[in-house]
């Protein structure tokens, strides 16, 4: 197990109000030993969905419901290649992030900090988080407290990797599973007092389909236990890979990049019976070609259903007989995978065919990219002082 | 406040230079001030609790605590002291959403159960 780089809060013994702020203990970098704690007057709260393909950051001040920053950023870092002439890259930057990096892909080495929902390139992850920090606090002087989404049932080393990458970037963090944050984010707080409103935090099943993992979570009024969460390492990226492999078999030397394949999936992805004709225009070797991709896309996307459905029924069976009928009315799909056409109706149809009582599967809606971050910012605003984990500077 | 007033009145009665009528005047004036404060509190409490999203605590009915008996007043003072939150809200508390902090507590407890105590972490 890696060496911990932070101190962790104690739930049982909250410090008295007005007591001295916690002093970080040094567990790793000798050069920072005895560094004086920096006093910061301004606190910025951050809700952060660190996604494999896309990340979302929301920020706001404590004691307010205002959101001052709301951005969705492709999770990619571009390191400018050697020998690029001055002026080619705006501001002659050496590192680009998100869309800017993608737009300059000819001139940069693109690095994705995450793979399958976990940090795979620690250095790039750290650079990416530094960029996120600069978005949340352009002054660079505020104390940043971030609630960060993590995959369901993330292992300790996954959590530790995020903490390590956050060290010196964020001042305090809380790591919370993404589908639970999605439930918090999806919750309409203005309707909690309405009799006909089913609070998703009270009884729902969230399916968060991201780039690296599909996370399912039973949310029933208490924090979900490990057995209430299932994370499947099959999601958007895996679909892209299946499509790419099949395209390479069918059209050798097609030259289509993974990014192009992802674009095709995002535009045409569907589940259910084959949808043909589904003709897609692509450029191969500089020439336009129209490819029939109905089967390629359908097979790859339907694989997702085959992976998710057993996990979905497993979690439904965990619900008590008193709660399961309402639960079946409150199955919500979010994340990028929710945009695959027909995914809600197909899952609902399968549940109905398997005899589940009047199931209703819904899509979270147009804010699907932001629900985790919205929930994270809500959590940041509600967190008690002693729940934050203090990171070393 | 009213408990202190009663004590002052008792002490004042022992002093010969203050007449009964003077004492009566002081008492009435202080009664009026306390009545005004309670009336104001009754008006403001629902407004403030609604504005801040705080549920009105049972037993905070100010008219029911209005009592000129010093013993009853003292008892109410004690009850009010017990009702108040021993730990003031954290600076980042903001508009507290019910339950979320409790969820985080549950999560942290689960995490501690899974990872066990670690000597390299300590309480914030």
Interface residues (C-beta under 8 A of the other chain):
Chain A: X3 X4 X6 X7 X8 X9 X10 X11 X13 X14 X15 X16 X17 X18 X22 X25 X27 X43 X45 X62 X63 X64 X65 X145 X156 X174 X176 X180 X184 X189 X201 X222 X223 X225 X226 X378 X379 X380 X381 X382 X383 X384 X385 X386 X387 X388 X389 X390
Chain B: X87 X88 X89 X90 X91 X92 X93 X94 X95 X96 X97 X99 X100 X101 X103 X104 X105 X106 X107 X108 X109 X110 X112 X114 X115 X118 X120 X121 X122 X123 X124
